[in-house]
Amino acid sequence: MKPFYEVRDFNNIREMIDQSVKLFGNRYAFEIKHNDEFKYITYKEYDKKISGFSTAIIDAGLENCQIAICADNCFEYCLTYLSTICAGATVVPIDKELHEDDIANIIEVSESKMLVCDTRFLSRVDIGRFSNVRILCIHKPEDCVFDVESFEEFVERGIRMNEEGKTLYRNVIQDVDKMCTLLFTSGTTGSSKGVMLCQRNYIFEIKAAMGVLKIHPEDCGISLLPLHHTFESSIIVFFAVYCGAKVTFCEGFKYVLRNMKDFNPTVFVAVPLILETVHKRILKEIEKKKFGKTKFKIGKALCKGASRLNIDLKKVIFKEIQETFGGHMRLIICGGAPINPQIIKDFDSFGIQVLFGYGLTECAPLVMINHDRLRTTDSVGQPLPGSEAKILNPDENGIGELCTRGGMVMLGYYKNPEATAEVLDSDGWFHTGDLAFVDKRGCYHITGRCKNVIVTNNGKNIYPEELEYHLDLSDFVESCMVEGLEDGRGDIMVHAQIHPNKEEIKGFLDKDPTSDEIRAIIKRVVDEVNNVVPGFKRIKSFSVRDSEFELTTTKKIKRGNASNKTNKNAS
């Protein structure tokens, strides 16, 4: 794929920031809501703080050290990310929802010398465990009882040094092949792997993505997904600065729609679960209205017909739905799990483009995307410009392991050459561990994870994600997980754990359902799925869960933790 938007050249992240300040200096880089009041920070002000924080880091002797951050999404998080990189240090983003033991483990394994945190972090951990680490607290309270430094005072110290002519940040040699970010794939000691990324990875991602994806200086992005994930941080921390766009922060999942109206964003980064939840809510509101479904279908047909005449009626016909997102939403970048193509089509009818892509932490993270001129609804798109992809050892259906190569591929796993060698071969191909096939258009389709494949006794491969996708299409299914289990004869059978949507079932039955009624409805859903898949893929047994699955912070089911908590035995 060739880029079709002009991309400016830069050699390192510091140079990119300097360019953006010259181009967008007086534009707002951030709009921040605090206690129902709004504060604005321009790109010039942002650069002043980045430069100050970088100088303070160097003055503290931390320019070649690891600096961890564990906090809610906020302006200070973005500031820490860029300042640390520009100072020649390495930022170590930590999942704020991890257990205290896991956080301590990551800080120890990464050898972090400084930790940036917020007051919520201080309130839930034993701060004594981090006595050997210098701690900066964001918005440190005046009555703080902990022996920590003020983040704001530390940054201001660096700003004063710069104003006095001691601009240490300008002396840093920007080595683009040196580790600048260390991201841990999990917090547990046994399975944790530190992904080492460098500036070269981010530079490649920015230039490649901006060559096929247009974000304008007038755009406003709202940050909801945790910034310790590269999917969110790449767009919010790096792409936004390159484009001169404005960033705002959501106050939490339950406040998404309220914050949409607060900030009137135009760009949103999401995972499928968020879009599915909002889509269901929209359809429910439509169904409540008289002839709602009929009007919805007619509206979509009118928009489709008008578009052929280059007339855009979407914002007129679906104005009320647009207002749900603040009235100005134009682009949602989505990835992380499969999504029902109909949801993408419906959002397009609402006048909101959904670009669905694929990536991994090890690839900083974008590997493929449905770009502005492709816009398929049934694939993850094509490789980024300048990168390659191939299918390794495809089967009779063309399905094999997806491998990719390009400037976005990580340096390796931190102090773990054995694990690095398992995924990075001598020719520079990164083995993703994901199964995929490529169609005639050159678009890739992810079918599942290699390690999740269910291999039957007769050698057939079954991809759980495919069956989960079909189950999730039912309104009666809240969430599900498909796995292979041994039956009494030692054969492998397909089993589904299903957490039902009791509210939908209650509405369907017009009464509170009994456990037997819930099971009967779920059985009907399973039967419907079995009717549309080949015989060897059929779900042989299922169990109904009383509790929800444990989710990651990006709303994906933790398969290893999905114990079978059911109200009936599998059958």
C-alpha positions in Angstrom: 0.0 0.0 0.0 1.3 3.5 -0.9 0.6 6.6 1.2 -1.8 9.0 -0.4 -1.6 11.9 2.1 1.5 14.1 2.2 3.6 13.4 5.4 6.2 15.8 6.7 9.6 14.5 7.5 11.3 14.4 10.9 14.1 12.4 12.4 13.1 12.0 16.1 10.2 12.8 18.5 11.8 16.0 19.8 12.1 17.3 16.2 8.4 16.4 15.6 7.4 18.3 18.7 9.4 21.4 17.6 7.7 21.3 14.1 4.3 21.0 15.6 4.9 24.0 18.0 5.9 26.1 15.0 2.9 25.0 13.0 0.2 24.8 15.8 1.8 26.8 18.7 -1.3 28.8 19.6 -3.8 26.0 19.0 -5.1 24.0 22.0 -3.3 20.8 22.7 -5.6 19.9 25.6 -9.0 20.7 27.0 -9.2 19.6 30.6 -12.4 19.3 32.7 -12.0 19.6 36.5 -14.9 20.2 38.9 -17.1 21.2 36.0 -14.6 23.9 35.0 -12.6 23.7 31.8 -8.9 24.5 31.4 -7.0 24.8 28.1 -3.3 24.2 27.3 -1.8 25.4 24.0 1.0 23.6 22.1 3.4 26.3 23.1 2.5 25.8 26.8 2.7 22.0 26.3 6.2 22.3 24.8 7.3 24.5 27.7 6.3 21.8 30.2 7.8 19.0 28.1 11.1 20.9 27.9 11.0 21.7 31.6 10.2 18.1 32.7 12.9 16.8 30.4 15.5 19.2 31.9 14.4 18.2 35.4 14.8 14.5 34.6 18.3 15.1 33.3 19.3 17.3 36.2 18.2 14.5 38.6 20.6 12.1 36.8 17.8 10.0 35.3 18.4 10.5 31.6 19.4 6.9 31.0 17.0 5.4 33.5 13.5 3.9 33.5 10.7 6.1 34.7 7.4 4.3 35.5 4.0 5.9 35.4 0.8 4.4 37.0 -2.1 6.8 37.0 -5.5 7.6 35.4 -5.6 9.1 32.0 -4.7 12.8 32.3 -2.6 15.6 30.8 0.2 14.8 33.2 0.3 11.2 31.8 0.9 12.5 28.2 3.5 15.0 29.6 5.4 12.3 31.3 5.4 10.0 28.3 6.9 12.6 25.9 9.2 14.3 28.4 10.8 11.0 29.4 11.5 10.1 25.8 12.9 13.5 25.0 15.1 13.3 28.0 16.7 10.1 26.7 15.1 8.0 29.5 12.6 5.2 29.1 9.0 5.4 30.1 7.4 2.4 31.7 3.6 2.6 31.6 1.9 0.4 34.2 -1.7 -0.8 34.2 -3.3 1.1 37.1 -5.8 -1.8 37.7 -3.0 -4.3 38.5 -2.6 -5.7 42.0 -0.1 -4.0 44.2 2.2 -7.1 44.0 2.2 -6.9 40.2 2.9 -3.2 40.1 5.8 -3.7 42.5 7.1 -6.5 40.4 7.1 -4.4 37.2 8.9 -1.6 38.9 11.5 -4.0 40.2 12.0 -6.0 37.0 12.1 -2.8 34.9 14.7 -1.3 37.3 12.7 2.0 37.4 14.3 4.8 39.4 11.3 7.1 39.4 7.5 6.6 39.6 4.9 9.1 38.5 1.5 8.4 40.2 -1.7 10.0 41.3 -3.5 10.3 44.6 -5.6 7.2 43.8 -2.5 5.1 43.5 -1.2 6.4 46.9 -4.5 5.6 48.6 -4.5 1.9 47.5 -0.9 0.7 47.9 1.6 0.4 50.7 3.9 3.2 49.7 6.7 1.7 51.8 7.2 -1.0 49.2 8.6 1.7 46.8 11.1 3.3 49.3 14.0 2.9 46.8 12.1 4.7 44.0 11.7 8.5 43.7 8.0 9.2 43.6 6.3 12.1 42.0 2.6 12.6 42.8 0.3 14.4 40.4 -1.7 17.1 42.2 -0.2 16.2 45.5 -2.6 17.3 48.3 -1.2 19.9 50.8 -2.1 17.6 53.7 -0.5 14.5 52.0 1.0 12.2 54.7 3.2 10.3 52.3 6.8 11.1 51.7 6.4 11.9 48.0 7.3 14.9 45.8 5.0 17.1 43.9 4.9 16.4 40.2 4.0 20.0 39.4 6.9 21.4 41.5 9.4 19.0 39.8 8.3 20.2 36.4 8.4 23.9 37.4 11.9 23.4 38.7 12.9 22.3 35.2 11.1 25.2 33.6 12.9 27.7 35.7 16.2 26.1 34.8 15.4 26.4 31.1 14.4 30.1 31.6 17.8 30.7 33.3 19.6 29.3 30.3 20.4 25.8 31.6 18.5 24.0 28.8 19.7 20.5 29.5 17.1 18.9 27.3 18.7 20.4 24.2 21.9 18.5 24.9 20.3 15.1 24.6 21.4 13.0 21.7 18.2 11.5 20.3 19.1 7.9 19.6 16.1 6.6 17.7 17.2 3.0 18.1 17.6 3.1 21.8 14.7 1.7 24.0 12.4 4.6 25.0 9.3 2.7 26.1 9.0 -0.5 28.1 5.6 -2.1 28.1 4.7 -5.2 30.1 2.3 -7.7 28.6 1.0 -8.7 32.1 1.9 -8.0 35.7 2.3 -11.5 37.0 5.9 -12.6 37.6 5.8 -15.8 35.7 4.3 -14.6 32.4 5.3 -11.0 32.3 7.3 -9.9 29.2 8.6 -6.4 28.7 8.2 -5.1 25.2 11.0 -2.7 24.2 10.0 0.0 21.7 12.2 2.8 20.4 11.7 6.1 18.7 12.2 4.5 15.3 9.1 2.4 16.0 6.9 5.4 16.8 8.3 7.5 13.9 7.5 4.7 11.5 4.0 4.4 12.9 3.3 8.1 12.7 4.5 8.5 9.2 2.8 5.3 7.9 -0.5 5.9 9.6 -0.7 9.6 8.7 0.0 8.6 5.1 -3.4 6.8 4.9 -5.4 8.3 7.7 -6.3 12.0 7.9 -6.5 13.8 11.3 -6.9 17.5 11.1 -5.6 20.3 13.5 -9.3 21.1 14.0 -10.0 17.6 15.3 -10.7 16.9 18.9 -9.9 13.5 20.3 -11.4 12.1 23.5 -9.2 9.6 25.4 -11.0 6.7 27.2 -8.9 3.6 26.8 -6.1 3.3 29.3 -2.9 5.1 28.2 -0.7 2.3 29.3 -1.9 0.5 26.1 0.0 1.4 22.9 -3.2 1.6 20.9 -4.4 4.5 22.9 -1.0 6.1 23.6 0.1 6.0 20.0 -2.9 8.0 18.9 -3.3 10.3 21.9 0.4 10.9 22.7 2.0 10.9 19.3 -0.6 11.2 16.4 -2.4 14.1 18.0 0.8 16.1 18.5 1.9 15.4 14.9 -1.4 16.6 13.6 -1.9 19.6 16.0 -5.2 18.2 17.2 -6.8 18.7 20.6 -7.0 16.0 23.3 -9.6 15.6 26.0 -10.0 13.0 28.7 -13.1 10.9 29.5 -13.9 10.6 33.2 -14.7 6.9 32.9 -16.7 4.3 30.9 -20.0 5.3 32.5 -19.5 8.9 31.7 -18.6 8.4 28.0 -21.8 9.9 26.5 -21.9 12.8 29.0 -18.3 13.7 28.2 -19.1 13.5 24.5 -21.4 16.4 25.1 -18.9 18.2 27.3 -16.1 18.2 24.7 -17.9 17.7 21.3 -15.1 15.4 20.0 -14.6 14.5 16.4 -12.3 11.5 16.9 -12.6 8.6 19.2 -10.4 5.5 19.9 -12.5 2.5 20.9 -12.6 -1.2 21.3 -15.5 -3.2 19.8 -17.3 -3.7 23.2 -17.7 0.0 23.5 -19.2 0.4 20.1 -21.4 -2.7 20.6 -22.7 -1.3 23.9 -23.5 2.2 22.4 -25.0 0.6 19.2 -27.3 -1.6 21.3 -28.4 1.5 23.3 -29.1 3.4 20.1 -31.2 0.6 18.6 -33.2 0.3 21.9 -34.1 3.9 21.8 -35.1 3.6 18.1 -37.3 0.6 19.0 -39.1 2.5 21.7 -40.4 5.1 19.2 -43.5 4.5 17.1 -42.5 2.8 13.8 -38.9 3.3 15.0 -37.5 0.3 13.2 -39.3 1.2 9.9 -38.1 4.8 10.0 -34.6 3.7 10.8 -34.5 1.4 7.7 -36.1 4.1 5.5 -33.6 6.6 6.8 -30.6 4.4 6.0 -32.0 3.7 2.5 -32.5 7.5 1.9 -28.9 8.2 3.0 -27.6 5.5 0.7 -29.5 6.7 -2.3 -28.6 10.4 -1.7 -24.9 9.5 -1.4 -25.0 8.2 -5.0 -25.9 11.7 -6.0 -23.2 13.2 -3.8 -25.8 14.5 -1.3 -25.1 13.9 2.4 -28.3 13.5 4.4 -26.8 11.6 7.3 -26.4 14.5 9.6 -30.0 15.6 8.9 -31.7 12.3 9.2 -29.7 11.0 12.1 -29.1 14.3 13.8 -30.4 13.0 17.1 -28.0 10.1 17.1 -25.1 12.4 16.1 -26.0 14.5 19.2 -25.4 11.4 21.4 -21.7 11.8 20.4 -21.7 15.6 20.9 -22.8 16.4 17.4 -19.4 16.5 15.7 -18.1 13.0 15.8 -16.7 12.0 12.4 -14.2 9.2 13.0 -13.8 6.2 15.3 -10.6 4.2 15.2 -11.4 0.7 16.5 -9.4 -2.5 17.1 -8.6 -5.2 19.6 -11.3 -7.8 18.9 -13.7 -8.9 16.1 -16.7 -6.6 15.5 -20.0 -7.2 13.7 -19.7 -5.6 10.3 -23.3 -4.4 10.6 -22.2 -2.1 13.4 -19.6 -0.4 11.2 -22.3 0.0 8.5 -24.8 1.5 10.9 -22.3 4.0 12.2 -21.5 5.0 8.6 -25.2 5.6 8.2 -25.1 7.9 11.2 -22.4 9.9 9.5 -19.6 8.5 11.6 -16.7 6.6 9.9 -15.4 3.6 11.7 -11.9 2.5 10.7 -11.2 -1.0 12.0 -7.6 -2.2 12.3 -5.3 -4.7 13.9 -2.2 -4.4 16.0 0.0 -5.7 18.8 2.0 -4.1 21.6 5.1 -5.6 19.9 4.4 -3.5 16.8 3.8 -0.2 18.5 0.9 -1.3 17.9 -0.6 -0.7 14.4 0.0 -3.4 11.8 -3.0 -3.0 9.5 -5.9 -0.7 9.1 -8.9 0.0 6.9 -7.7 3.3 5.7 -9.7 6.3 4.3 -9.9 4.8 0.8 -10.4 1.1 1.7 -13.1 1.1 4.3 -14.0 -2.6 4.3 -16.3 -3.9 7.1 -15.3 -7.5 7.1 -11.5 -7.4 7.4 -8.7 -5.6 9.4 -7.6 -4.0 6.2 -4.1 -3.9 4.6 -0.5 -3.6 6.0 0.7 0.0 6.7 2.8 1.6 4.0 6.4 0.5 4.2 5.5 -2.8 6.0 5.0 -6.3 4.9 2.8 -9.2 5.9 2.6 -12.9 5.0 0.7 -16.0 6.0 3.0 -18.8 7.3 2.1 -22.4 6.6 -1.4 -21.8 5.3 -3.9 -24.7 5.5 -6.3 -25.8 2.7 -8.4 -22.7 3.5 -5.5 -20.3 3.4 -5.4 -19.9 7.1 -2.0 -19.8 8.8 0.0 -17.7 11.3 0.2 -14.0 10.4 3.8 -12.6 10.2 4.7 -9.0 9.7 7.9 -7.0 9.1 8.6 -3.3 9.2 9.8 -0.3 11.1 7.1 -0.8 13.8 8.5 -4.1 15.1 9.9 -4.0 18.6 13.5 -4.3 19.6 12.7 -7.4 21.5 11.6 -8.5 25.0 13.5 -6.9 27.9 16.3 -9.2 29.2 14.6 -12.2 27.6 16.5 -13.2 24.4 14.9 -16.7 24.4 11.3 -15.2 24.2 12.5 -12.7 21.6 13.9 -15.5 19.4 10.6 -17.3 19.6 8.8 -14.5 17.8 11.4 -12.6 15.8 13.2 -14.6 13.2 16.6 -14.0 11.5 14.9 -12.3 8.5 13.1 -9.7 10.7 9.7 -11.3 10.5 7.6 -11.0 13.7 5.4 -14.0 14.3 2.2 -12.6 15.8 0.7 -15.8 17.1 -2.6 -14.8 15.3 -4.2 -16.9 12.6 -5.4 -15.1 9.5 -6.0 -15.4 5.7 -5.7 -12.8 3.0 -8.4 -12.3 0.3 -8.1 -11.3 -3.4 -8.2 -7.6 -2.5 -5.1 -8.0 -0.3 -7.1 -7.5 2.8 -6.4 -9.6 5.9 -8.9 -11.5 8.1 -8.0 -12.5 11.6 -9.6 -15.9 12.5 -8.1 -16.4 16.0 -5.1 -17.0 18.2 -2.8 -20.0 17.5 -2.8 -21.0 21.1 -6.6 -20.8 21.3 -7.2 -23.2 18.3 -9.2 -26.3 19.2 -7.8 -29.3 17.5 -10.3 -32.2 17.3 -9.2 -35.9 17.5 -9.6 -36.2 13.7 -7.3 -33.3 13.1 -9.8 -30.5 12.4 -9.0 -27.0 13.5 -11.8 -24.9 15.1 -11.3 -21.3 15.9 -13.1 -20.3 19.1 -13.3 -16.6 18.0 -15.5 -17.5 15.1 -18.1 -19.3 17.2 -17.9 -16.5 19.9 -18.6 -14.0 17.1 -21.8 -15.9 16.1 -23.0 -16.2 19.7 -22.4 -12.6 20.4 -24.8 -11.6 17.6 -27.6 -12.6 19.9 -29.1 -10.0 22.2 -29.6 -12.7 24.8 -25.8 -13.2 25.2 -23.9 -10.7 27.3 -20.5 -12.4 26.8 -19.1 -15.8 26.0 -16.0 -17.9 25.7 -15.6 -21.0 23.6 -13.0 -23.7 24.5 -12.1 -27.3 23.8 -12.9 -29.9 26.6 -12.4 -33.6 26.8 -15.6 -35.7 26.9 -15.9 -39.0 28.8 -14.2 -40.9 25.9 -11.2 -38.7 25.7 -12.4 -36.9 22.5 -12.1 -33.1 22.3 -15.5 -31.4 22.1 -16.4 -27.7 21.6 -17.8 -26.2 24.8 -19.2 -22.6 25.3 -19.3 -20.7 28.6 -22.1 -18.1 28.2 -23.0 -15.2 30.4 -26.6 -14.3 29.6 -28.1 -10.9 29.2 -30.8 -11.3 31.8 -32.4 -7.9 31.1 -33.0 -8.8 27.4 -34.4 -12.2 28.4 -36.6 -10.6 31.0 -37.9 -8.2 28.3 -38.5 -11.0 25.9 -40.5 -13.1 28.4 -42.1 -10.0 30.0 -41.3 -11.4 33.5 -38.3 -12.4 35.7 -36.9 -15.6 34.1 -36.2 -18.8 36.0 -32.8 -20.5 35.6 -34.5 -23.1 33.4 -36.1 -20.5 31.2 -32.7 -18.7 30.8 -31.1 -22.0 29.9 -33.8 -22.9 27.4 -33.3 -19.5 25.6 -29.5 -19.9 25.6 -29.9 -23.4 24.2 -32.0 -21.9 21.3 -29.2 -19.4 20.7 -26.6 -22.3 20.6 -28.8 -24.3 18.2 -29.1 -21.3 15.9 -25.3 -21.0 15.8 -24.9 -24.7 15.1 -27.3 -24.4 12.2 -25.0 -22.0 10.4 -21.6 -23.6 11.0 -20.2 -26.9 9.6 -20.9 -30.0 11.6 -17.4 -30.4 13.0 -17.5 -26.8 14.4 -20.8 -27.3 16.3 -21.0 -26.5 20.0 -21.5 -29.8 21.7 -22.1 -28.5 25.2 -22.6 -25.2 27.0 -22.8 -23.8 30.5 -24.6 -20.7 31.8 -22.5 -18.5 34.0 -24.0 -16.6 36.9 -21.0 -14.2 37.0 -19.4 -12.0 34.4 -16.1 -12.9 32.9 -13.0 -11.2 34.2 -11.9 -8.6 31.7 -8.7 -6.8 30.8 -8.6 -3.0 30.9 -9.4 -3.0 27.2 -12.5 -5.1 27.8 -11.3 -8.4 26.5 -12.0 -11.7 28.4 -9.0 -13.0 30.4 -9.2 -16.6 29.0 -6.8 -18.1 31.6 -9.1 -16.7 34.4 -12.4 -17.7 32.9 -13.2 -20.4 35.4 -16.5 -22.2 34.7 -18.8 -20.5 37.3 -22.2 -21.8 36.2 -25.7 -22.3 37.6 -26.0 -25.6 35.7 -23.6 -28.3 34.9 -22.4 -28.5 31.3 -24.6 -30.5 29.0 
